[in-house]
Amino acid sequence: MRIAPTFMAVALAASAMGGDVDSLYSLKTTTLEGKPADLSQYKGKVVLVVNVASQCGLTPQYTGLQKLYDDYKDKNFAILGFPSNDFGGQEPGSPEEIATFCKKNYGVTFPMFGKLVTKAGPDQSPIYQYLGKTGNLPGWNFAKYVVDKDGHVAQFFGSKTTPDAPELKAAIDAELAK
């Protein structure tokens, strides 16, 4: 499998930091538009990290994610969407196709980043290497990590936990209250 240049840049940045990342907010990646993105810009915020896909039975969760973002974005909260083609080849599109699909069909305004690999292995994104230190990696699209203001995973929710699930909102509210 060929590794995309943007992934290589992220991998090199992670290895330059010693490979032992202690916070999500110490990582760098690229936006869906291919621009460099430093996740340190989210330090001090609670974030929900979600691996997303455009051709999945769970894709309608974008509606709930956008509503959650709209409801919480002014409360020191962000949603970070990471497209991934790991499960069933359900995110085959180019960055432009993904952006157009999300905006047109779901009105997505929360930050979206370049496609990456969530599954363990040599091609796994440093972002998911860090998130996976919790012992939880996505088993399918739309798995969710609630990350605290310091960049540490507070809770993991599987794909079937919807964005409006009371337990997800409770976890976000608990982190925001800290």
Sequence and secondary structure as in RCSB ss.txt:
>XXXX:A:sequence
MRIAPTFMAVALAASAMGGDVDSLYSLKTTTLEGKPADLSQYKGKVVLVVNVASQCGLTPQYTGLQKLYDDYKDK
NFAILGFPSNDFGGQEPGSPEEIATFCKKNYGVTFPMFGKLVTKAGPDQSPIYQYLGKTGNLPGWNFAKYVVDKD
GHVAQFFGSKTTPDAPELKAAIDAELAK
>XXXX:A:secstr
    HHHHHHHHHHHHTTS    GGG EEEBTTS EEEGGGGTTSEEEEEEE TTSTTTTHHHHHHHHHHHHGGG
TEEEEEEE  TTTT   S HHHHHHHHHHHH   S BB     SSSTT  HHHHHHHTTS   SSTT EEEE TT
S EEEEE TTS TT HHHHHHHHHHHH 
